[in-house]
């Protein structure tokens, strides 16, 4: 199946599905399965930009990573570094270590380096308003990944573009999988992190969809990503004691929540492929792929093309250097299950589309 999944196509599908879920004569289950089939298929067609400015070589870039323990941030950083080497840029990565103070310190370090450009990854730039203002005054262009709930330029800031898949469609995919898995009667626990705008938006969207389809939200847990290692084992045990067999599926805004649930589930006598099934609305970490492949306490991750998005960030920053607006590209996401983990980068434990994106970007930049 050829996949052309730009923003307009995705929104059209979402609207069609939404109508199907509420229509008196619609087959909700069939609509849900069709939606997931679209985003589970082999991605072989490039639907991104084909024109743009040639490479502005010799640039010095600082990447401000919200928390390098986050698999999504790590993957995007690796993709950016790979593409930056191709285009001829020097990159310095500074880890904000998952705290506001850490990100403030990282931003100050970045400004002291006087880079040609800055990349923000995995945190809301509004939080760092003084740093943004200083970068703007120094005429340092900024691009971002997962820095808000919406795509494109971030209103009220000088951030040229927020790169992401469509977070609402990612949330829809996760919720629909739980709906299908529970045979139309999902009873879910949702895990999110309230300090991130995009995390809250995704969690609320999953909650809305589950409830709209007649399912139940047993609990909505606001648990900081930075504290998952210490909080998730006991929280999982408490939720099992409270809900028991009623709990059909877990919905989380990131795979990292499931990194620390397995032992508690095992101690409760739950098989690796038993309920509650773990479904992540992002981002497709290495550990998530390994759990899905082995059938160990995770059934699905709605993965982002992290390496591709790193390449897109380089392209967007290159456009900024040329005085151009962002490309408008919204990369495809992928519903990864045991059934399709063998392609689109699955053997390497990542969603890396088989659509030749590297060659397309090299052609735009005029490099080999």
Beta strands, then each sheet from edge to edge (+ up, - down):
strand 1: 60-65
strand 2: 90-95
strand 3: 117-121
strand 4: 141-145
strand 5: 159-163
strand 6: 187-192
strand 7: 216-222
strand 8: 249-252
strand 9: 277-280
strand 10: 300-304
strand 11: 333-336
sheet 1: 2+ 1+ 3+ 4+ 5+
sheet 2: 7+ 6+ 8+ 9+ 10+ 11-
end
